[in-house]
Amino acid sequence: MKKIKQWTVDWWFIGILILAAFLYAWNIWEAGNANDYYTAAITSMIQSWHNFWYGAFDPAGFITVDKPPVALWFMAISAKIFGVHGWSVVLPSILFGIGSVALIYNMIKPRFNIWAARLAALALTLTPIVVADSRTNNMDATLQFFLLLASWCLMKAISNRKPWLVVVSFALIGVSFNIKMLQAFMILPALLLFFWLASNQKLWRRLGTLAIALVAMAVTTLAWPIQVDSTATSQRPYVGSSETNSELELAFGYNGTERLLGQTTGTGAAFPGMGTKSKTGSTGTAGTPPTGAKGTAPGGTTARKPTGTPGAGNTGKTPPAGTKMPGTKTGAAGKQPAVTTERGAGTGRKMPANFKKGTFKGGTRGRQGSQRGGAGGAFSIGTVGPLRLLQSDLGPQISWLLPAAIIGFISAFAYYLDRKRKWYQTTIQQNHLLFWLGWLIPVAGFFSIASFFHPYYMIMLAPPIAALFGIGTVTMFKQFKTDLKHWQAWLLPIAIVVTTGLQAWYVSLYYQWQPFLVIAGGLLGLILLFIGRTKAWRKTALGVAIAAIMAAPAFWSLTPTIAGSSAGIPSAGPSLLSSSGNGGLGNGTADSGLLKYVEKHQGNAKYLFATSNASTAAPYIIKSGKAVMAIGGFNGTDPAITLKQFKALVKKGDMKYYLSSGRSGNSKIEAWVTKVGKKVAASQYGGTSSSSTQGFGSRGGMGGGTLYELDASMVK
């Protein structure tokens, strides 16, 4: 008689999943438009199959977003079912975030033990940047899930001896490529290493399986980009952020080599620290406007505050000449003077006094990274080098448990060593450990030397850190119980000391006396471990030690949830508690009066209006559901349309208005419009000024500007 498999419920795991659901979903109804760049695309994608397939930014299908559409497809389906809301477009990210926690649990439990799986799942859940990413409609939470799914399929293929699952695993990497392009390939070394070490197939069969799997990956990787590139340009949108209207060029250029070497396209030299230089040859942040919502600082100080990581209030956008930024004075020739602060000159930001002197420091030391590698939290990525991931710019988002994970790998690899085997023969458990290390090292290496990326990309490191932490904590505890004469017995105390020290430093960037609590908690756990090392309550002592080193990252992870954050540049940290969680790049609002005016006078025009960039256009697309042309894509610099083509649209009657946001983008079109166009007085649509451009990325977005009316008679 066949034995019936009994299902058991792991209530610890259920509790972790509930915790993940709370952190990722609570307060998400405060998301607003989330990242309105992608929300605008979702608004457009649900209107036609053409827009859905290509990931069109605008309902007219003029230009796409800067990523392939697979992640957006899930969001568009959600929006089609529930309507376009901040929470509905974020819902797939929430579900994928919870799914990632479930996957890592099921990947570790079969080959190690249940507590290793629980700790890994908990560590992933409480990784601050995982929480922040899972609360946005960016692609990163979706990418994490699909990479873990590919890895789970490979592990299942090896354990169950099902070669077809190997093919599925590598095919999913191709799908992941169409989520965020080359970033998906970072785990290929881990997959290849694990398959080669763990497969029990004979050599030629192993090579054959691998060859078929790589072909499947190539097909799923290239099928969509090649289809797009092979379609006549007149039959599809322009590929946003590309220079040659090509998805393959976008993948290997803007989203590929330029991330490593420095961003040189699609930016208009607007972002310091991206491989470009200003006219003075400097990549500093002097003169860049502060962004973020206007909030109340601790102690009642009202000020523009940064959000996210230290320095997150500055998006790095250089204001155009002649543009008056909120809260600033415009000097001669429209240039914004540098502002002297308590930290020195040229930051463009005056911080409240209690940020530096009070209980809440607000990450003033971490904010120094903006001078080195980028402009504010959006681009503060620290100094290139082997310790970059531990620095104040990136560390508080991802590296709280990194020391424990690395030491844990050493512990686990030694613990599962089979001395009866030859030195090059690994055990099953060691193969799994090498997989996670093979994921960690290439990704960490890339981000340690890359010239441009956003801090929230660090979610790529969360799964291997969580896995090695969970597995290593269990083996370190087992080794700790042995004779202290063995070196392995000291790995657990070392891991606690090093991890506690690093965490105390991160906390000290924001608070004055709270770091002593972190140290005290670590010392208490360490003392209890030594006292109870041979006693029955030693597991309780370990629980106290784990709670001590998980407390600080747990608080950091809680901040996006408390703040209701769903920012375009997601991050976690105490700064969110003193400012709007939705400020920063990718969050803007539309001028209601202007929108009503152009809708009323649109007539038979195809577009409500044109503007230079997607940041200005997005809020209007979301609010109206109608086409707004972003002639230069995300940053206004894409060569998506020529002056001749734009004039043809005006002559045909498809384009009746142009909104000059203060960011010129396509200078030829902007110059022609401002020369021949008829200014529409702001008073006609309820405004008070015809040129009230707001700071890029602020909660007000780019809702102001100068509106020009165009007609066929102006085209010569």
C-alpha positions, 0 to 999 in steps of 0.5 A: 500500500502506497504511503500517504504523504503527510503535510505539516504546517511550519507555523514559524514560516507562516509567521514570517510570511505574514510579517513579509506581507505586513512590511511589503503591503501595509500603508501601500494605499498611501502610494500615490502614483508610486513611480509615475514613470512606470505608472504612466506606462501601465496607464497606456499599456492597458489601453491597447495590445500594441502598447502592452506588448511594447511597454509604451510610455504614452497612450499614443505609443510614441516612446517606450520606457527604459526597460523591457515590459515583462515586469510591467505586464504583471502590473498592467494585468493588475491595473486592468483588473483593479483599475490604475491605483498606486496600490494596484500597480505595486501589488505584483511587487508585493506578491513577488516579494512574498514569493521570494521569501517562500522560495528561499525557505524551500530552497534551503530546507531540503539540504540543510535544516528547518531552522536554517530555512527559517532564519534565511527567510527571516533575513530576506524579509528584514533586509531593508532594501527588499522591503523598499523595493517590494513597495514600488512598481519598479522591476527589482522585486520581480527580478529577484523572484524570477532569479530565485525561481530559476535557481529553485528549478535548477536545484529541483532538477538536480535533486529529482534528476529531471533534466527538463527542469534544467532547461526551464531554469535557464529559460527563466534567466532569459525571461529575467533578462526581459525584466531588467536586461543584463542584470539578470545574467549576474547569477549565471556563474552560480547556476553554471557552477552548481549544475556542473558540481551537483549533476550526476549525469555522465560528461557527454549527457551533462554537456548536452543538457547544458547546451540545450539549456543555454539555447533555451536561455538564448531564445527567451532572452532574444525573442522579444528584443529581436522582434522589436528591432525587426519591426519597422520603426513606423509600426512601433514606439521609439525605444526609450533611453536608446540612441539608435532606437534598438532594444539590443543597443539599450540592453548592451549600452545604456543598461549594460556597459555604461552601468559599469563604465559610466553613463554617457547616453540618455542623461544629457550630462545631467547626472554627476557621477555617471561618467559625464562631466559638467562644463567646469569639469567637475562632477560635484553637486554644487547648484543642484536643487533639493527635492523631496516633500516639504515636511516637518523635521524633528523638533518642529523645524520645517524644511525640505528634507531628504528621503531614503538613504542619507542624501536622498533628497537630491535627485542629481538633476541640474536645473536649467538656466533661468529656472527658479527653484523653490526656496532658492534665489536665482542669480545672474544669468539664471544660475543658482548660487551655491548655498553654504551649509553647516557642512560647507559650500556647494551642497545646494541644501541647508539642513536643520540644525537638529539633524546634526546636533540633536537626537536625530542626526539624519545621516549627515555623515552618510550624505557625504557620499553625494559628493563622491559618487553621485547626487543625493540618495538617488546616486550616492553609491560610495567610493569604488573599492572592495569595501564599497558595500559596507560604506555608509551610502549602501551599507544601511540598505543591504549589508547589516548581516553581510559579515555574519553571512561571510563568516557563516559560509566559512563555518558551513563549508567546514562543517559539511566537509567530508574528510573521506573524499578527495580535496576537490570532491564536494558534498551536496551541502557544499555544492549549495553553499558554493551556489550562494557564494557564486551568486554573492561574489560576482554581484558584489564585485560588479557593484564594488566597481561600477560607475553608475547604479541606484542604491536600490539595485542592491536587492540583488545581494539580498538572497545570497546574504540571507541564505548564507546567514541562515545556514551559517548561523545554524552551523556556527551554533553547532560548532560553538558547542564543541571544544573551544580549542577548535577554531570553528568554535570561535566563529559564532562569537566573531560573527556577533562581534563584527556584525554588531560593530558594523550595525552600531556604526550604521545606527550612529550615522542617524542617532547619538545614543542608540548605537550603545543599545545595539552594542549592549544587545550584542554583548548580552547575547554573547555573554549568554552564549558563553554562559549557557554553552553547555547548558539546556538553555543555550538555544534561548541564548542563541535566540537572544543573540539573533534578536540582537543583531536583527533588531537594527535592520528590522527597524530600518525595514519598518521605516518604509512601511510606517512612512507609507513609502512607494518612491521612484528611488526606493530606500529605507531608513529613519529619514523616511520618518521625518519626511514624505515617503513618496518624494524623490525621483519619479513622483510628480503631480499634474496642474489640474487647471492646465490639464482642464484647459488643454483637454477643453481646447484639444479638439481633434489633436492626437496629443494633449500636448508635447513636453521635453521629458517623461517626468513632466508628462507622466502625471498628466498621462496618469490623471487623464489617460490621454496621450502626452508626448515626451519628445526626449524620453525619460530625461528629455535627451532621446533622439526620438523625433526630429524638428521636421517630424514635429512640425509635420505633427503640428501641420497635420493638427495632431499637436496643438500645445507644447509645455516648456518645463524648463528642461530644454531636452531637444533644443531644436524643438524647444527653440522653434516652439518658443520662437513661433509658439503663442504663449498661453497666459497662466491666468487662463487656466487658473495659474498665477505665473506663466513660468512656475516650474517646480523642482524636478522630482519634488512632490510637486513634480514638474506641474508648472511651466510655460504653455505654448499654443501651436497651429499649422500656420506657424509651420513654414 
